[in-house]
Every structure is written in C-alpha cells, then in structure tokens.
Amino acid sequence: MTDPLGPGPGRRPGGRSARVRAQVLDAVRAELAENGHEGLTMEGVATRAGVHRATVYRRWRDVGGLLVDVIDAAGEADWRPPDTGSLRGDLTALNREIQESLVVRPSFALALMAASFHSEQAARAQTRLWAGRYAQCEILVERAVERGELPARHTDARSLLIAATAPLYHQLVLLRTDPDPHLPERAAAAAVLAAAAGAFSVRREESV
C-alpha cells in the first residue's frame, strides 16, 4: 500500500547522495524483513549497505530516522491504483496486491507494521503513507460513479475502500490463516454490493 533526514521537503538528492540513500533503504528493507524491528540496527544497515556507519548516523541519526525514510520512500514509488474497467475488478486487483505483500516470506509489509508499534516516528510516517494511499484509491470510487456502478449520491470512498480491503488484514494479519486465493475477489464483491445498496452513502449535511 510513502522520506526525511537529508533532503528537505520536496527535494530529492541526486548523484552519490541518491545512490547512498538507495543502498541504505534497500538494506533497511532487507534487515526488517529478515530480522524484524528488534534486529534493526544502524551498524547492521551500514554493513549490509556497504556504507560507512558514520554516514548512516549523520544522515538518519537513529533507527527511527531509517524507518521514517523507508516508509516515506514507499510513498514516492510510482504506484497507480488498478484500472480494470469495473469497481469489482479494481478492488479485486487491489486486494491481490495486498495479499501478495502480506504472504510473501519474509514480508516487509508485516515487518513495517510491527515496527510502527515500537517507534512513534514510524507510526506517524505510516499513517501519512496510508492516508496517501487511500486518497490515491478514491479514484476507483469516482470512476465507478461515472460508470453508473454506484448511486449518484455521495459515497464515502474511504469507508468503501476499508470495507473492501479489511478482510485481507483480518485473515492474514490477525488470524494468521493460510492465504485464500478467492478472498480478494470475494471481499471486493461484498464491498461493491454493499456500496450499490447505499451502505457507504453520506447524507449531504454529513459531507459538508
């Protein structure tokens, strides 16, 4: 489903700075996925990245800084919401992406969720990332309204998106069940039916 210390807001480093950042963030992802938040250290990241640890400390300061940057970097990725031609198809495709990220072993997505419970910096960054992803995906609902798949009255896009994707997290993160190949489509279909019935409609006074 989004980077600080170093370049200021809106600026991205170039040349050697960009290469160092990419090496370090790749190392953070690998360390998190393999060892979890508890095993993430500045020294371990520097060694894996092939960068002097003084460089890592100077730019990221601590593990919290590394976590924030790797989360922010996810938001910089050129990701686009699915566009299959139908709301059900779009939500199914989105759910398949989510399921894939949660079942791959080791799962960086799961490691990052766990890390956010141990770092306030990471928690804030992850909230920004998810808010951005939901905002990006609102276009799925807008297109569905334009196609006549949803009622013309205002539909709360975020509520619909949460309803469509929540079963994946419930089954795979909370219950830790084996992945169900049919769950992405089943969850999407249920959310579409509920939306078409007006379950996520917002009265005009509520949307003001």
ChimeraX attribute file (.defattr): number of C-alpha atoms within 10 A of each C-alpha:
attribute: neighborCount
match mode: 1-to-1
recipient: residues
	/A:1	15
	/A:2	21
	/A:3	24
	/A:4	21
	/A:5	14
	/A:6	15
	/A:7	14
	/A:8	10
	/A:9	9
	/A:10	7
	/A:11	9
	/A:12	12
	/A:13	13
	/A:14	11
	/A:15	7
	/A:16	9
	/A:17	13
	/A:18	13
	/A:19	12
	/A:20	18
	/A:21	23
	/A:22	15
	/A:23	17
	/A:24	26
	/A:25	21
	/A:26	16
	/A:27	21
	/A:28	27
	/A:29	23
	/A:30	19
	/A:31	21
	/A:32	26
	/A:33	20
	/A:34	16
	/A:35	13
	/A:36	19
	/A:37	22
	/A:38	12
	/A:39	12
	/A:40	22
	/A:41	16
	/A:42	19
	/A:43	15
	/A:44	15
	/A:45	26
	/A:46	20
	/A:47	14
	/A:48	15
	/A:49	21
	/A:50	13
	/A:51	16
	/A:52	12
	/A:53	16
	/A:54	13
	/A:55	13
	/A:56	22
	/A:57	16
	/A:58	11
	/A:59	16
	/A:60	21
	/A:61	14
	/A:62	13
	/A:63	20
	/A:64	17
	/A:65	19
	/A:66	28
	/A:67	29
	/A:68	24
	/A:69	24
	/A:70	26
	/A:71	24
	/A:72	19
	/A:73	17
	/A:74	15
	/A:75	19
	/A:76	12
	/A:77	9
	/A:78	6
	/A:79	11
	/A:80	9
	/A:81	17
	/A:82	18
	/A:83	15
	/A:84	13
	/A:85	12
	/A:86	16
	/A:87	24
	/A:88	23
	/A:89	17
	/A:90	21
	/A:91	30
	/A:92	24
	/A:93	19
	/A:94	22
	/A:95	24
	/A:96	19
	/A:97	14
	/A:98	17
	/A:99	21
	/A:100	13
	/A:101	16
	/A:102	20
	/A:103	17
	/A:104	11
	/A:105	11
	/A:106	16
	/A:107	18
	/A:108	21
	/A:109	19
	/A:110	19
	/A:111	20
	/A:112	21
	/A:113	15
	/A:114	17
	/A:115	22
	/A:116	20
	/A:117	12
	/A:118	13
	/A:119	17
	/A:120	13
	/A:121	18
	/A:122	26
	/A:123	21
	/A:124	13
	/A:125	23
	/A:126	24
	/A:127	14
	/A:128	15
	/A:129	20
	/A:130	14
	/A:131	13
	/A:132	14
	/A:133	17
	/A:134	17
	/A:135	12
	/A:136	13
	/A:137	19
	/A:138	16
	/A:139	15
	/A:140	22
	/A:141	24
	/A:142	16
	/A:143	16
	/A:144	19
	/A:145	18
	/A:146	11
	/A:147	12
	/A:148	10
	/A:149	18
	/A:150	23
	/A:151	16
	/A:152	11
	/A:153	13
	/A:154	17
	/A:155	22
	/A:156	18
	/A:157	21
	/A:158	16
	/A:159	15
	/A:160	21
	/A:161	21
	/A:162	12
	/A:163	18
	/A:164	25
	/A:165	22
	/A:166	12
	/A:167	18
	/A:168	20
	/A:169	15
	/A:170	12
	/A:171	16
	/A:172	17
	/A:173	14
	/A:174	10
	/A:175	9
	/A:176	11
	/A:177	10
	/A:178	9
	/A:179	15
	/A:180	12
	/A:181	10
	/A:182	10
	/A:183	18
	/A:184	23
	/A:185	20
	/A:186	18
	/A:187	20
	/A:188	26
	/A:189	18
	/A:190	14
	/A:191	24
	/A:192	25
	/A:193	14
	/A:194	17
	/A:195	22
	/A:196	17
	/A:197	12
	/A:198	16
	/A:199	15
	/A:200	22
	/A:201	22
	/A:202	15
	/A:203	12
	/A:204	9
	/A:205	6
	/A:206	8
	/A:207	10
	/A:208	6
